[in-house]
Amino acid sequence: MKDRKMVFIPQDVSQGAKDFLSEKGYDYKIGNQIDAAYLKKEVAGCDAILARTAEFSAEVINAGDCLRVIARHGVGVDNIDLTAAEKQGVWVTNAPFSNALSVAEHTISLINALAKCIYRHGTAFMAGDFEIRNRVRGMEYSGKTLGIVGLGRIGSIVAKKAALGLDMKVLCYDPYVDKTEGYYETTDDLSFLLESSDFVTVHVPANEETTRMFGSSEFSLMKNSAFFINCSRGVVVNEADLIDALEKEEIAGAALDVFEQEPPAKDNPLFGLNNVILTPHTAGLTNEAADRMALHAAMEIDRVLSGERPQWPVNNPS
């Protein structure tokens, strides 16, 4: 029998989490590849995985002969086969409180950048076009309507910051959340939100219900002057339909931190548009959030391997 339990970390994480694991008496090993064959080989003999973005298929999970927990470094678990984990008796956890503030702040930054044409002005100016200032003008967002789709942890923070910090009117849609605050309104009609908003920001999980939730029909409902922001998951949007809406100027612009394929193909038409702002899935990757994501995942590993129930389970294998 092993004296010490082994934690596999396929992609390196913040030092604080590794120190925590060491202090709790665990060994850990850092991977250097994320292909399935490598993961299958390395997971054998490991008691836990601290998972980032690598894909953990049924084949990989089943190779974990003594695997008890996969702790996700972040919130989304669409890269983990939850059914296979449950059949194998493996807990899957996430870190729901780790990056909400960072993603919300990133969203607010994108709203600001879109409203003030910061990317478009900046790139034109650096190319020698000072007169862009007279051809393309920004807007004030005070008094404008922000439509928020998904009122979970991130959406709630965005609502508060937009309403109380930016003086925006905030309209929220979430059929699964029954709560309200004095600084925003709610609606059960997504079409009404899309028609009414100057900015639409999406904060929903990736699942069967939300996959391609936004396509040509939804973009056609938005104002021609409205902007679309997605910092949730790429699969929520039909990317081809969004590109079409942007090219035809059916909407004024978009800001995306997530994509259907990550990284996007080099010839993705989004890279050639001047009415989009693109960031490489970095909304939740501040120093503070990365530290919390890693530490919270390590804490969940310790709970499970110590015989306790995890605090943030995604499945229930017991």
C-alpha positions as CSV (number, residue, x, y, z in Angstrom):
1,M,0.0,0.0,0.0
2,K,1.2,3.5,-0.8
3,D,2.5,5.6,2.1
4,R,1.6,8.9,0.4
5,K,-1.2,9.7,-2.0
6,M,-0.3,11.1,-5.4
7,V,-1.9,14.1,-7.1
8,F,-1.5,14.5,-10.8
9,I,-1.4,18.1,-12.1
10,P,-1.3,17.9,-15.9
11,Q,-0.9,21.7,-16.4
12,D,1.1,23.6,-13.8
13,V,-0.8,25.8,-11.2
14,S,0.0,28.5,-8.7
15,Q,2.7,27.6,-6.1
16,G,0.3,28.2,-3.2
17,A,-1.8,25.2,-4.1
18,K,1.3,22.9,-4.5
19,D,2.6,24.1,-1.1
20,F,-0.8,23.3,0.4
21,L,-0.8,19.8,-1.0
22,S,2.8,19.2,0.3
23,E,1.9,20.6,3.8
24,K,-1.1,18.2,3.9
25,G,1.2,15.2,3.2
26,Y,0.5,14.6,-0.5
27,D,3.0,14.0,-3.3
28,Y,2.3,15.7,-6.7
29,K,3.6,15.5,-10.2
30,I,3.4,18.1,-12.9
31,G,2.6,17.0,-16.5
32,N,4.1,18.3,-19.7
33,Q,1.5,17.1,-22.3
34,I,-2.3,17.0,-22.4
35,D,-3.0,14.4,-25.2
36,A,-5.1,11.4,-24.2
37,A,-2.4,8.8,-24.5
38,Y,-0.1,10.8,-22.1
39,L,-2.9,11.4,-19.6
40,K,-3.9,7.8,-19.6
41,K,-0.4,6.8,-18.8
42,E,0.2,9.4,-16.1
43,V,-3.1,9.0,-14.3
44,A,-2.4,5.4,-13.4
45,G,-1.6,5.1,-9.7
46,C,-2.8,8.7,-8.9
47,D,-5.4,9.4,-6.3
48,A,-6.4,12.8,-7.5
49,I,-6.2,15.1,-10.5
50,L,-6.0,18.9,-10.3
51,A,-7.5,19.7,-13.7
52,R,-7.2,22.7,-15.8
53,T,-8.2,22.7,-19.5
54,A,-7.1,19.2,-20.6
55,E,-9.8,16.8,-21.8
56,F,-10.6,14.1,-19.3
57,S,-12.5,11.5,-21.4
58,A,-14.0,8.2,-20.2
59,E,-10.9,6.5,-21.5
60,V,-8.6,8.7,-19.4
61,I,-10.8,8.5,-16.3
62,N,-11.0,4.7,-16.5
63,A,-7.2,4.5,-16.6
64,G,-7.2,5.9,-13.1
65,D,-7.1,2.7,-11.2
66,C,-7.1,4.4,-7.8
67,L,-8.5,7.8,-8.8
68,R,-11.0,9.3,-6.3
69,V,-11.4,13.0,-7.3
70,I,-10.9,15.3,-10.2
71,A,-10.8,18.9,-8.9
72,R,-11.4,21.5,-11.6
73,H,-9.2,24.6,-11.6
74,G,-12.1,26.9,-12.3
75,V,-15.8,26.7,-12.8
76,G,-16.7,25.0,-16.1
77,V,-16.5,21.2,-16.2
78,D,-17.3,20.6,-19.9
79,N,-13.9,19.1,-20.4
80,I,-14.6,16.3,-18.0
81,D,-16.8,13.3,-18.7
82,L,-19.1,13.5,-15.7
83,T,-20.9,10.2,-16.5
84,A,-17.7,8.2,-16.7
85,A,-16.5,9.8,-13.4
86,E,-19.7,8.9,-11.7
87,K,-19.6,5.3,-12.9
88,Q,-16.0,5.1,-11.7
89,G,-16.9,6.4,-8.3
90,V,-14.8,9.6,-8.9
91,W,-15.9,12.9,-7.4
92,V,-15.7,15.9,-9.7
93,T,-15.5,19.3,-8.1
94,N,-15.1,22.9,-9.2
95,A,-14.1,26.2,-7.7
96,P,-17.3,28.4,-8.1
97,F,-16.1,31.3,-6.0
98,S,-12.6,31.6,-7.4
99,N,-12.9,33.7,-10.5
100,A,-16.3,35.3,-10.5
101,L,-15.0,38.8,-9.6
102,S,-12.3,38.6,-12.2
103,V,-14.7,37.6,-15.0
104,A,-17.2,40.3,-13.9
105,E,-14.5,42.9,-13.9
106,H,-13.3,41.8,-17.4
107,T,-16.9,42.1,-18.6
108,I,-17.2,45.6,-17.3
109,S,-13.8,46.4,-19.0
110,L,-15.2,45.1,-22.3
111,I,-18.4,47.1,-22.0
112,N,-16.2,50.2,-21.5
113,A,-13.9,49.4,-24.4
114,L,-16.8,48.9,-26.7
115,A,-18.6,52.0,-25.7
116,K,-15.5,54.2,-26.1
117,C,-14.2,52.5,-29.3
118,I,-10.9,52.0,-27.5
119,Y,-9.6,49.1,-29.7
120,R,-10.7,50.6,-33.0
121,H,-9.4,54.1,-32.1
122,G,-6.2,52.7,-30.7
123,T,-5.3,50.4,-33.7
124,A,-6.2,53.1,-36.2
125,F,-4.2,55.8,-34.4
126,M,-1.1,53.5,-34.1
127,A,-1.4,53.0,-37.9
128,G,-1.1,56.7,-38.4
129,D,-4.9,57.5,-38.6
130,F,-5.4,60.4,-36.2
131,E,-8.6,61.5,-37.9
132,I,-10.3,58.3,-36.8
133,R,-11.4,60.5,-33.8
134,N,-13.7,62.4,-36.1
135,R,-15.1,59.5,-38.1
136,V,-15.9,57.0,-35.3
137,R,-17.2,58.2,-32.0
138,G,-18.0,56.4,-28.8
139,M,-20.9,56.7,-26.5
140,E,-21.6,57.4,-22.8
141,Y,-22.9,54.3,-21.1
142,S,-24.6,56.1,-18.2
143,G,-28.3,55.6,-18.7
144,K,-27.9,52.9,-21.4
145,T,-29.5,49.5,-20.8
146,L,-27.3,46.4,-20.1
147,G,-29.1,43.1,-20.7
148,I,-27.6,40.3,-18.6
149,V,-28.4,36.7,-19.6
150,G,-27.6,34.5,-16.6
151,L,-27.8,35.9,-13.1
152,G,-25.5,33.5,-11.2
153,R,-22.4,34.6,-9.3
154,I,-20.8,36.4,-12.2
155,G,-23.9,37.9,-13.7
156,S,-24.9,39.2,-10.2
157,I,-21.6,41.0,-9.8
158,V,-21.8,42.5,-13.3
159,A,-25.3,43.8,-12.5
160,K,-24.2,45.5,-9.3
161,K,-21.1,47.1,-10.9
162,A,-23.0,48.3,-14.0
163,A,-26.0,49.7,-12.1
164,L,-24.2,51.2,-9.1
165,G,-20.8,51.9,-10.6
166,L,-21.6,52.9,-14.2
167,D,-25.2,54.2,-13.7
168,M,-26.6,51.8,-16.3
169,K,-30.1,50.5,-16.4
170,V,-29.8,46.7,-15.9
171,L,-32.3,44.1,-17.2
172,C,-31.7,40.5,-16.3
173,Y,-33.0,37.2,-17.7
174,D,-32.5,33.9,-15.9
175,P,-35.4,31.4,-15.7
176,Y,-33.6,29.4,-12.9
177,V,-32.9,32.3,-10.5
178,D,-35.7,33.7,-8.3
179,K,-34.1,36.8,-6.8
180,T,-34.1,40.5,-7.3
181,E,-32.3,43.6,-6.1
182,G,-33.4,47.1,-6.2
183,Y,-30.9,48.2,-8.7
184,Y,-31.9,45.9,-11.6
185,E,-35.1,44.7,-13.3
186,T,-35.8,41.1,-14.4
187,T,-37.8,39.7,-17.3
188,D,-38.9,36.2,-18.3
189,D,-38.8,37.2,-21.9
190,L,-35.4,36.9,-23.6
191,S,-36.7,38.5,-26.8
192,F,-37.7,41.6,-24.8
193,L,-34.3,41.8,-23.2
194,L,-32.5,41.6,-26.6
195,E,-34.8,44.2,-28.2
196,S,-34.4,46.6,-25.2
197,S,-30.7,46.4,-24.5
198,D,-27.8,48.6,-25.7
199,F,-25.4,45.9,-24.5
200,V,-26.1,42.2,-24.0
201,T,-23.7,40.1,-21.9
202,V,-23.9,36.4,-21.4
203,H,-23.1,34.5,-18.2
204,V,-24.5,31.0,-18.5
205,P,-23.0,27.5,-18.1
206,A,-22.3,25.3,-21.1
207,N,-24.9,22.5,-21.3
208,E,-27.5,21.1,-23.8
209,E,-29.9,23.9,-23.1
210,T,-27.5,26.7,-23.7
211,T,-25.5,25.3,-26.6
212,R,-25.9,27.8,-29.5
213,M,-28.4,29.7,-27.5
214,F,-27.4,32.8,-29.5
215,G,-27.7,32.7,-33.3
216,S,-29.1,34.6,-36.2
217,S,-32.6,34.8,-34.7
218,E,-31.3,36.4,-31.5
219,F,-28.9,38.8,-33.1
220,S,-31.7,40.0,-35.5
221,L,-33.7,41.1,-32.4
222,M,-30.9,43.3,-31.1
223,K,-30.6,47.0,-32.0
224,N,-28.3,47.8,-34.8
225,S,-26.4,50.0,-32.3
226,A,-26.1,47.3,-29.7
227,F,-23.1,45.3,-28.6
228,F,-22.8,41.6,-27.7
229,I,-20.4,40.4,-25.0
230,N,-19.6,36.7,-24.2
231,C,-17.3,35.7,-21.3
232,S,-19.1,32.5,-20.6
233,R,-18.5,29.6,-23.0
234,G,-17.9,29.6,-26.7
235,V,-20.5,26.9,-27.5
236,V,-23.2,29.3,-26.2
237,V,-22.9,31.2,-29.5
238,N,-23.3,30.1,-33.1
239,E,-20.1,31.8,-34.2
240,A,-20.9,31.8,-37.9
241,D,-24.1,33.6,-37.2
242,L,-22.4,36.1,-35.0
243,I,-19.8,36.8,-37.7
244,D,-22.6,37.2,-40.2
245,A,-24.4,39.7,-38.0
246,L,-21.1,41.7,-37.5
247,E,-20.2,41.7,-41.1
248,K,-23.7,42.9,-42.1
249,E,-23.6,45.4,-39.2
250,E,-26.9,44.0,-37.8
251,I,-25.3,44.7,-34.5
252,A,-22.7,47.4,-33.8
253,G,-20.0,45.1,-32.4
254,A,-19.0,42.3,-30.0
255,A,-16.4,41.5,-27.4
256,L,-15.5,37.8,-27.0
257,D,-13.3,36.1,-24.4
258,V,-14.4,32.6,-25.5
259,F,-14.8,30.8,-28.8
260,E,-16.3,27.6,-30.4
261,Q,-12.8,26.3,-31.0
262,E,-10.0,27.3,-28.7
263,P,-7.6,28.5,-29.8
264,P,-9.5,29.7,-32.8
265,A,-8.2,28.8,-36.3
266,K,-5.8,31.4,-37.7
267,D,-8.1,32.1,-40.5
268,N,-11.2,32.7,-38.3
269,P,-13.1,35.7,-39.8
270,L,-13.3,37.3,-36.4
271,F,-9.7,38.3,-36.7
272,G,-10.4,40.4,-39.7
273,L,-13.3,42.5,-38.3
274,N,-12.8,45.9,-36.8
275,N,-16.0,45.9,-34.8
276,V,-14.9,43.2,-32.4
277,I,-12.6,43.0,-29.4
278,L,-11.1,39.5,-28.7
279,T,-9.3,38.3,-25.7
280,P,-7.8,34.7,-25.4
281,H,-10.1,33.3,-22.6
282,T,-8.3,35.4,-20.0
283,A,-11.3,36.9,-18.2
284,G,-10.8,34.6,-15.1
285,L,-7.0,34.5,-15.3
286,T,-6.0,37.3,-13.0
287,N,-3.2,36.6,-10.6
288,E,-5.7,36.6,-7.7
289,A,-8.2,34.3,-9.4
290,A,-5.5,31.9,-10.6
291,D,-4.3,31.6,-7.0
292,R,-7.8,31.0,-5.7
293,M,-8.7,28.5,-8.4
294,A,-5.6,26.4,-7.7
295,L,-6.0,26.6,-3.9
296,H,-9.7,25.8,-3.9
297,A,-9.1,22.8,-6.1
298,A,-6.3,21.6,-3.8
299,M,-8.6,22.0,-0.8
300,E,-11.3,19.9,-2.5
301,I,-8.7,17.2,-3.2
302,D,-7.7,17.2,0.5
303,R,-11.4,16.9,1.6
304,V,-12.1,13.9,-0.6
305,L,-8.8,12.1,0.2
306,S,-9.4,12.8,3.9
307,G,-12.7,11.0,3.7
308,E,-14.9,14.1,3.7
309,R,-17.6,15.2,1.3
310,P,-16.3,18.0,-1.1
311,Q,-17.6,21.5,-0.6
312,W,-18.2,22.2,-4.3
313,P,-19.2,18.8,-5.9
314,V,-20.4,18.7,-9.5
315,N,-21.5,15.1,-9.4
316,N,-22.5,12.6,-6.7
317,P,-20.7,9.2,-7.1
318,S,-21.3,8.0,-3.6
